[in-house]
Amino acid sequence: MNGRRPLIAANWKMYKTLEETRAFFKEFIPKIKDIFDRDIIIAPPFTSLNEAANLVKEVPNCHIAAQNMHFEEQGAFTGEISPLMLKAIGVSFVIIGHSERRHIFGESDDLIGKKVKSAITHGICPILCVGETLEQREQGHTNEVISTQIDGGLSLVSLEEMESVTIAYEPVWAIGTGKTATPELAQEVHSFIRKLIAQKFNSPIAENLRLLYGGSVKPENVAGLMNQPDIDGALVGGASLEVNSFEKIVRFES
Ligand SMILES: O=C[C@H](O)COP(=O)(O)O
């Protein structure tokens, strides 16, 4: 036992209207009311955040996350959402630096670092995503890529602030492809990340840090991943959109 509380997070990406969000929570909340030994996070699209935050108010271990945010509090940034706006509606986590933000929308490590810092400053816990592409893995650059992303993402974070940070390892080649990393391969990178954090900050911070795995997590493979010593949770895309499959993932038994 490592003492870290398991955390299962759903990233809905650009799926579900407000009505579909309501229908999900109506069915999901009664199903998870008896679960107390793990944390659950759901990251719906911006249009459903307010409603989702209200719906989980009475469920102490279920939290709502945004999938992205701007680092400024306000300003002339058309189409952006600020940490103040998220905080005001009860959002307590934010996913930052997801590979789709990095690769489709061109987010840099520098920008991601500013977002992570801003989230913490505003009392929102960041889930910093890192992960290599297939090409980078095949060229033997995985550790170097992860290390650069961690350095950039945490460049402005102090020792004390690390308490609110979660890191998600999501190999890009495993996202939405059905190709999950084997538990051993995921463990190898998680262990590398924990060592990096110990060097960058210190061992107790590294020991307390929750590291999530993401990339084609399903009810069938979650237990094998969660059995690994450095995997503390999952960031689930496709399989989180359906109540039954997400409930099965949340209820993993290792
Ligand atoms: O944030 C979640 C990941 O991108 C994983 O997505 P996936 O479970 O559909 O592969």
The ligand as a Tripos MOL2 file, in Angstrom:
@<TRIPOS>MOLECULE
LIG
   10     9     1     0     0
SMALL
NO_CHARGES

@<TRIPOS>ATOM
      1 O1         -8.0960   12.1430  -21.7140 O.2       1 LIG1
      2 C1         -8.3260   10.9920  -22.0570 C.2       1 LIG1
      3 C2         -7.5040   10.3330  -23.0440 C.3       1 LIG1
      4 O2         -7.2760   11.1150  -24.1590 O.3       1 LIG1
      5 C3         -7.8580    8.9120  -23.3340 C.3       1 LIG1
      6 O3         -8.8770    8.7810  -24.2890 O.3       1 LIG1
      7 P1         -9.4000    7.2910  -24.6360 P.3       1 LIG1
      8 O4         -9.7290    6.6420  -23.3260 O.co2     1 LIG1
      9 O5        -10.6010    7.5030  -25.4990 O.co2     1 LIG1
     10 O6         -8.2690    6.5920  -25.3250 O.co2     1 LIG1
@<TRIPOS>BOND
     1     1     2 2
     2     2     3 1
     3     3     4 1
     4     3     5 1
     5     5     6 1
     6     6     7 1
     7     7     8 2
     8     7     9 1
     9     7    10 1
@<TRIPOS>SUBSTRUCTURE
     1 LIG1         1 GROUP 0 **** ****
